[in-house]
Amino acid sequence: MKFTDIVETRTISSTYYSESHNSINDEVNRFLNEGWIIIDTYTTCSNPKALPNNQQIHFVLGITKKARLLNEIKNNEIEYEFCF
């Protein structure tokens, strides 16, 4: 696959040490199950000296046109057969 095959990207972010971290993991897993791929992950910290554990984790996801069409067919959003 080439990077040019990616037709959409999304960044999903969460505070690393928070209760919402698990729900963000669930959301990322849902995207992965729909054919999205992880392009990159990274962390940021607004004040590393004062609050080094207060980090945000970011997941950069991308989807190809083919994966998007397969999801639309699977979810019955397209009423015709598409041949690849």
N, C-alpha and C positions, 0 to 999 in steps of 0.2 A: 504494500500500500504506500502511496505517496501522500505527502502532506497536502497536496492540491486536491486529493480525494475528499478531504474534510469539507463539509458544506455548512457546518454550524459548530460553534464552540460555546461552552458555558463554564463559568467558574463558580464553584460552590465552596463557601467559606464558613468556618466555625471557629469559635474560641476553643483552643486545644483542651484546656482543663475546665470543661463545663458539662452540664447535664445534656446539653444539646448535641454534644459530640457524637453520641450514639445515633441520634436521629439523622445527623448529617451523614454518618456512615451508611445508614439504611437508605438514604436518598441517593447517595453515590452508587450503592449496590443496585438500586432499582434502575438507574441509568445504564449501568453495565449490563444488566439483564436485558435491556432494550437494544443492545448493540453499540452503545457508546463506548469509546475507549478513553483511557487515561493518557493524556498528552504530557502532563507535568503535574507535580505536586511541589509545594513549597510552603514555608512558614514565614510569618512576619511577627514582629514584636514592636508595639508602639513605644515602649520605654524599657529597653533591655537591662539598664543598670538598676532601675527602681523596681521593676516587675519582670524579672527574667522568665518566670513561669507563665506569664500572661501572654501566651502566643495564640496566633490564629493559624489554622492549617487551611490551605487552599488546594482544591482539586480542579485542574483544568481538564475538561472533558471535550471530546469531539465526536461527531457522527458523520458517517459517509452517506451519500445519496442512496446507495443500495440498502444500507441498514435502515434508513428512514422509511423507504418504500416497503420494506419487509414488515416493519412495525405497523404501518398504515394498513397493509393487507391483513396482518394478524388481528388487528383491532377492528376489522371490517369497515375501515374508513374509505377503502377503495372497493368498488363493487365489480371489478373486472380482474382477470388474471394478467399478471405482468411477467413476461418472460425475460430472463437474464441471459 
